[in-house]
Amino acid sequence: MNRLDWDNLRVFLGVARARSALEASHALGLNQSTISRRLHRLEGDIGSKLFDRHSHGHRLTSAGHRLLEHVERLESTLTAMESDVFGDNLALTGEIRLGATEGFGSYFLAPHLAHFCTRHPAITVELLPMPRNVNLSKREADASITVDRPTTDSFVTSKLAEYRLLPYATSAYLSQHPRIASVADLVDHRWIDYVDDLLFADQQFSLCKWLPSARVFLRSTSVIAQMQAVRTGLGVAMLPCFLATPEKDLLPILSDEVDITRNFWLVTSAERRELARVKALWDYLRQVLELNRDFLMGRSSEIVWLP
């Protein structure tokens, strides 16, 4: 054990989870040559080959699988030690990686997290706004905000807030196309929607389920791309109010008739939840979302900030 370097084990853990040196390089902030050099050094120290390398990435050998079990236990122990031993002296320092849905992370969370970091200058937040779920089991993040509530009891989960979705279009589009007086009229319009077979969450909006006869002429996995297409006057899309309301050129359609709501859930592992920096961010997010209930539901166009 005296020969084993934790930095090399950390690189091994990153590649094992990403199954690719290239993917791990982004997460670890190291170039591929450094990762390759550290893995070869670790294999030399242990005296066993840990990965089968091929064109599609890195696959663990039997020795690699055995080492992975030990290193993950070691990681959990170090996390618990950080919380239990160091206590408040180092609690509000370090990094927190937070996963979130793409639109919510980019448009709502990012400015609030910048404010959080101003409050806590010794904490660095890494925000991952993605059009997919972040895998906490693989340690892709310390916590995540999802639209699907986790079904496993191995995570600590808290409901953050409800948000509303409405059809949106530009005034130019609406003036040039048939009048919309009811939901039935939406069938005659040009729709922008998700790619159905690439939906990553059960609670993502699906136009084909809500309005089966609607004609979709553009699909995208990105809600931000959908919004940008709507802004050019190309059609109608179902967008979250928190995304579309600040855009002055977008108009809500049938806001008195359409009532589609979803939930945001804040999720982390039990051991990460005990870290004081994670607790601080957890509490901050709950306060921010509580203050912005009306904004998320489309009842207000103003974002509220914590003092």
Buried (B, 14 or more C-beta within 10 A) or exposed (E): EEEEEEEBBBBBBBBBBBBBBEBBBEBBEBEEEBBBBBBEBBBEBBEBEBBEEEEEBBEBBEBBEEBBEEBBEEBEEEBBEBBEEEEEEBBBBBEBBBBBBBBBBBBBBBEBBEEBBEEBEEBEBBBBBBBBBBEBEEBBBBBBBBBBBBEEEEBBBEEBBEBBBBBBBBEEBBEEBEEBEEBEBBEEBBBBBBEEEEBBEEBBBBBEEBBEEBEBEBBBBBBBBBBBBBBEBBBBBBBBBBBBBBBEBBBBBBBEEBEEEBBBBBBBBEBBBBBBBBBBBBEBBBEBBEBBBEBBBBEBEEBEEEE
